[in-house]
Amino acid sequence: MQRPALPFATPAAAAIRRWVLGVFPRGESGIDYDHPPGDPGLFGPQSVTWRVHADFPGMLAGGLCALMLQALHPRALAGVWDHSDFRGDLVGRLRRTTAFVAGTTFAGTEQAQRLIRRVTAIHTRVRGETADGVAYAADDPELLTWVHVTEAYAFLQGFNAYAGLPGPAGFGDRYYDETRRVAEALGACDVPADAARVAAYFARVRPELRYDARSREVLAVLRDVRLPVPGATLSRELFLGAGAALLPPWAEALLEIGPLQRARHRACASALRAAAPLFRMALPDGVAPRACRRVGVPVEVLRDFSGVT
């Protein structure tokens, strides 16, 4: 398939492209977004999900916000603590998560289902006990729901904050209703299907959450992650701050985020909001535009809610 020309308008956009491709190199996932022609995948171009997940700044900041939220759940965190090399390969973990979300969103149907089957198989091997002796399993439907809801909430908040594309009334509810199909395919249960139910879900789960020694260590590793790109420290601080700015107030309180930190996070959010158009300029050939070409629709639909049905 012929690739589009990449006439970057500014050196800044070219630098951002180098940064993105340095952190998330192309081709490593093995996912083919160009075939089979006409296959809409699990969502398709009429979905809200394609529009939300096509926005790189919102998705990266949202993903980091979701990690902060997930670190507050002792049983969910235990699986990461016991079964992953988060200290030595956090970037690899971020890349794998990004590939799963991108693949289940924008790849063809069979490839998306294959990704779900692969992750489901991995989950069957992740089990143990928390530091307090409470049993956990990654395929526990309740934990799968927690991981999904934190991600969906954070991705939607990231889109609202950084995409510069106001959605129509109720589009957030539509997003929650669409994306729960992936969580349910993984085995999640009672997945909230709209914003009101998401808020009620968080209220119900909050008594289980805590900010303990393990949470602190995981988030310290996240704050110190070494990105394999120039300007790693500055860009890391920008996205971490912009991600933290998406946290709900109850999570800010639980994470002991004070007024000075909150002000810094808001400043990072403002900076990312200003830079977001450059990211769109720098990435005209990402997986979402490729999916659009696969199904024969113009890439402009990703910035237009009129086609949502």
C-alpha positions as CSV (number, residue, x, y, z in Angstrom):
1,M,0.0,0.0,0.0
2,Q,1.3,3.4,-0.9
3,R,2.2,5.5,2.1
4,P,1.2,9.2,2.3
5,A,3.8,11.9,1.9
6,L,4.9,13.4,5.2
7,P,5.3,17.2,4.6
8,F,6.0,18.2,8.2
9,A,5.3,21.9,8.5
10,T,7.7,22.7,11.3
11,P,10.9,21.4,12.7
12,A,9.0,21.0,16.0
13,A,6.6,18.5,14.4
14,A,9.6,16.6,12.9
15,A,11.2,16.5,16.4
16,I,8.0,15.2,17.9
17,R,7.8,12.5,15.3
18,R,11.3,11.3,16.2
19,W,10.4,11.3,19.8
20,V,7.2,9.3,19.4
21,L,8.8,6.7,17.1
22,G,11.7,6.5,19.5
23,V,9.4,5.6,22.4
24,F,7.0,3.5,20.3
25,P,8.9,2.1,17.3
26,R,6.8,0.9,14.4
27,G,6.6,-2.7,13.4
28,E,7.5,-4.4,16.7
29,S,4.0,-5.6,17.5
30,G,3.6,-7.6,14.3
31,I,0.1,-6.3,13.9
32,D,-1.0,-5.6,10.3
33,Y,-3.4,-2.6,10.1
34,D,-3.6,-2.6,6.3
35,H,-5.4,-6.0,5.8
36,P,-7.9,-7.4,5.1
37,P,-9.4,-4.6,3.1
38,G,-12.8,-3.5,4.2
39,D,-12.6,-5.2,7.6
40,P,-13.9,-2.7,10.2
41,G,-12.5,-4.6,13.2
42,L,-14.3,-4.6,16.5
43,F,-15.4,-1.0,16.3
44,G,-15.1,0.6,12.9
45,P,-15.1,4.1,11.6
46,Q,-18.6,4.9,12.9
47,S,-17.5,4.4,16.5
48,V,-16.6,6.9,19.1
49,T,-13.8,4.6,20.1
50,W,-11.9,5.2,16.9
51,R,-12.0,9.0,17.5
52,V,-10.9,8.8,21.1
53,H,-8.1,6.2,20.6
54,A,-6.8,8.1,17.5
55,D,-5.6,11.0,19.7
56,F,-2.0,10.3,20.7
57,P,-1.5,13.0,23.4
58,G,-4.8,12.1,25.1
59,M,-4.1,8.4,24.9
60,L,-0.5,8.6,26.3
61,A,-1.4,11.0,29.1
62,G,-4.5,8.9,29.8
63,G,-2.5,5.7,29.9
64,L,-0.2,7.1,32.5
65,C,-3.2,8.3,34.5
66,A,-4.6,4.8,34.4
67,L,-1.4,3.3,35.7
68,M,-1.5,5.7,38.7
69,L,-5.1,4.6,39.4
70,Q,-4.3,0.9,39.0
71,A,-1.4,1.2,41.5
72,L,-4.0,1.8,44.2
73,H,-5.6,-1.6,44.0
74,P,-3.6,-4.1,46.1
75,R,-4.7,-7.2,44.2
76,A,-4.3,-5.7,40.8
77,L,-0.9,-4.3,41.8
78,A,0.2,-7.7,43.2
79,G,0.1,-9.3,39.7
80,V,2.4,-6.6,38.4
81,W,4.7,-6.8,41.4
82,D,5.1,-10.6,41.3
83,H,4.9,-11.4,37.5
84,S,6.4,-8.5,35.6
85,D,9.8,-6.8,35.3
86,F,8.3,-3.4,35.8
87,R,11.6,-2.1,37.4
88,G,13.8,-3.0,34.5
89,D,11.4,-2.9,31.5
90,L,8.6,-0.4,32.2
91,V,9.0,1.0,28.7
92,G,8.5,-2.5,27.3
93,R,5.3,-2.9,29.4
94,L,4.0,0.4,28.2
95,R,4.7,-0.6,24.6
96,R,2.9,-3.9,25.0
97,T,-0.1,-2.3,26.5
98,T,-0.2,0.3,23.8
99,A,0.0,-2.4,21.1
100,F,-2.9,-4.3,22.7
101,V,-5.2,-1.2,22.9
102,A,-4.2,-0.1,19.3
103,G,-4.6,-3.6,17.9
104,T,-8.0,-4.3,19.5
105,T,-9.2,-0.9,18.4
106,F,-7.8,-0.5,14.8
107,A,-6.7,-3.9,13.5
108,G,-9.0,-6.3,11.6
109,T,-11.4,-8.5,13.4
110,E,-9.3,-11.7,13.5
111,Q,-6.2,-9.9,14.6
112,A,-8.1,-8.2,17.4
113,Q,-9.6,-11.4,18.6
114,R,-6.2,-13.1,18.4
115,L,-4.8,-10.4,20.7
116,I,-7.6,-11.0,23.2
117,R,-7.0,-14.7,23.2
118,R,-3.2,-14.2,23.8
119,V,-3.8,-11.9,26.7
120,T,-6.4,-14.2,28.1
121,A,-3.9,-17.1,28.0
122,I,-1.3,-15.0,29.8
123,H,-3.8,-14.0,32.5
124,T,-4.4,-17.7,33.4
125,R,-0.7,-17.9,34.6
126,V,-0.7,-14.8,36.7
127,R,-1.9,-15.6,40.2
128,G,-0.6,-15.5,43.8
129,E,-1.1,-13.7,47.0
130,T,-0.8,-10.0,48.0
131,A,1.6,-8.9,50.7
132,D,-1.3,-9.4,53.2
133,G,-1.9,-13.0,52.1
134,V,-5.0,-12.3,50.0
135,A,-5.3,-14.5,46.9
136,Y,-5.4,-12.8,43.5
137,A,-5.6,-14.0,39.8
138,A,-5.3,-11.8,36.7
139,D,-8.3,-13.6,35.2
140,D,-10.5,-12.6,38.1
141,P,-13.5,-10.9,36.5
142,E,-13.5,-8.2,39.1
143,L,-9.8,-7.3,38.6
144,L,-10.3,-7.3,34.8
145,T,-13.2,-4.8,35.3
146,W,-11.0,-2.6,37.5
147,V,-8.2,-2.5,34.9
148,H,-10.7,-1.8,32.1
149,V,-12.6,1.0,33.9
150,T,-9.5,2.8,35.0
151,E,-8.2,2.8,31.4
152,A,-11.5,3.8,29.8
153,Y,-12.0,6.6,32.3
154,A,-8.5,7.9,31.8
155,F,-8.5,7.6,28.0
156,L,-11.8,9.5,27.8
157,Q,-10.5,12.2,30.2
158,G,-7.3,12.5,28.1
159,F,-9.4,13.0,25.0
160,N,-11.5,15.6,26.6
161,A,-8.5,17.5,27.9
162,Y,-6.1,17.3,25.0
163,A,-7.8,16.4,21.7
164,G,-9.3,19.9,21.1
165,L,-12.3,18.2,19.6
166,P,-15.5,18.6,21.7
167,G,-17.8,15.6,21.3
168,P,-21.6,15.7,21.0
169,A,-23.8,15.2,24.1
170,G,-23.6,11.7,25.4
171,F,-20.5,10.6,23.4
172,G,-18.8,9.6,26.7
173,D,-21.6,7.2,27.5
174,R,-21.3,5.8,24.0
175,Y,-17.5,5.4,24.5
176,Y,-18.0,3.4,27.7
177,D,-20.7,1.3,26.1
178,E,-18.5,0.5,23.1
179,T,-15.2,-0.3,24.8
180,R,-16.7,-2.7,27.4
181,R,-16.9,-5.3,24.7
182,V,-13.1,-5.8,24.9
183,A,-13.2,-6.1,28.7
184,E,-16.1,-8.6,28.5
185,A,-14.2,-10.6,25.9
186,L,-11.3,-10.8,28.3
187,G,-13.7,-12.0,31.1
188,A,-14.6,-8.8,32.9
189,C,-18.0,-8.8,34.7
190,D,-20.6,-6.1,35.4
191,V,-18.6,-3.5,33.3
192,P,-20.2,-0.1,33.7
193,A,-21.7,1.2,30.4
194,D,-22.0,4.9,31.0
195,A,-20.4,7.8,33.0
196,A,-22.9,7.6,35.8
197,R,-22.2,3.9,36.3
198,V,-18.5,4.5,36.1
199,A,-18.7,7.1,38.9
200,A,-20.8,4.6,41.0
201,Y,-18.3,1.9,40.3
202,F,-15.4,4.0,41.6
203,A,-17.4,4.9,44.7
204,R,-18.0,1.2,45.3
205,V,-14.4,0.1,44.8
206,R,-12.7,3.0,46.7
207,P,-12.8,1.2,50.2
208,E,-10.5,-1.5,48.7
209,L,-7.9,1.0,47.5
210,R,-4.8,2.1,49.3
211,Y,-1.6,4.0,48.8
212,D,0.9,1.7,50.4
213,A,4.6,0.9,50.1
214,R,4.1,-1.1,46.9
215,S,2.1,1.6,45.3
216,R,4.8,4.1,46.2
217,E,7.6,2.0,44.7
218,V,5.7,1.3,41.5
219,L,4.9,5.0,41.0
220,A,8.5,6.0,41.9
221,V,9.7,3.7,39.1
222,L,7.2,5.3,36.8
223,R,8.4,8.8,37.7
224,D,12.0,7.8,37.0
225,V,11.5,5.8,33.9
226,R,14.2,6.3,31.3
227,L,12.8,6.9,27.9
228,P,15.1,6.0,24.9
229,V,14.9,9.4,23.3
230,P,16.5,12.8,23.5
231,G,14.9,15.2,26.0
232,A,13.7,12.2,27.9
233,T,13.4,13.9,31.3
234,L,11.5,16.9,30.1
235,S,9.1,14.9,28.0
236,R,8.6,12.3,30.8
237,E,7.7,15.1,33.2
238,L,5.4,16.7,30.8
239,F,3.3,13.6,30.1
240,L,3.4,12.4,33.7
241,G,2.1,15.7,34.9
242,A,-0.5,15.9,32.1
243,G,-1.6,12.4,33.1
244,A,-1.8,13.2,36.8
245,A,-3.9,16.2,35.9
246,L,-6.6,13.8,34.7
247,L,-6.9,12.1,38.1
248,P,-10.3,12.4,39.9
249,P,-10.2,14.4,43.1
250,W,-10.6,11.3,45.3
251,A,-7.5,9.7,43.7
252,E,-5.5,12.9,44.1
253,A,-6.3,12.8,47.8
254,L,-5.5,9.1,48.1
255,L,-2.1,9.7,46.3
256,E,-1.4,12.6,48.7
257,I,-1.1,15.1,45.9
258,G,-0.9,18.6,47.4
259,P,-1.6,22.1,46.1
260,L,1.9,22.6,44.7
261,Q,1.9,19.3,42.8
262,R,-1.5,19.9,41.6
263,A,-0.5,23.3,40.2
264,R,2.5,21.7,38.5
265,H,0.2,19.1,36.9
266,R,-2.1,21.7,35.6
267,A,0.9,23.6,34.1
268,C,1.9,20.3,32.3
269,A,-1.6,19.9,31.1
270,S,-1.6,23.4,29.6
271,A,1.7,22.7,27.9
272,L,0.5,19.5,26.4
273,R,-2.8,21.1,25.3
274,A,-0.7,23.7,23.4
275,A,1.6,21.1,21.8
276,A,-1.2,18.6,20.9
277,P,-1.7,20.0,17.3
278,L,1.9,19.3,16.6
279,F,1.5,15.7,17.5
280,R,-1.4,15.4,15.0
281,M,0.8,17.1,12.4
282,A,3.7,14.7,13.1
283,L,1.8,11.5,12.9
284,P,-0.3,11.4,9.7
285,D,0.6,7.8,9.1
286,G,-0.3,6.2,12.4
287,V,-2.4,3.1,13.0
288,A,-5.7,5.0,13.0
289,P,-5.1,6.5,9.5
290,R,-4.0,3.1,8.2
291,A,-7.3,1.6,9.5
292,C,-9.2,4.3,7.7
293,R,-7.5,3.5,4.5
294,R,-8.2,-0.2,5.0
295,V,-11.9,0.4,5.2
296,G,-12.0,3.1,2.6
297,V,-12.9,6.2,4.6
298,P,-11.0,9.5,4.7
299,V,-8.8,10.0,7.7
300,E,-10.7,13.2,8.4
301,V,-13.5,11.1,10.0
302,L,-11.2,10.8,13.0
303,R,-11.7,14.5,13.7
304,D,-15.4,14.6,13.0
305,F,-18.3,13.2,15.1
306,S,-20.9,13.7,12.4
307,G,-20.2,10.2,11.1
308,V,-20.8,8.5,14.4
309,T,-23.8,6.2,14.2
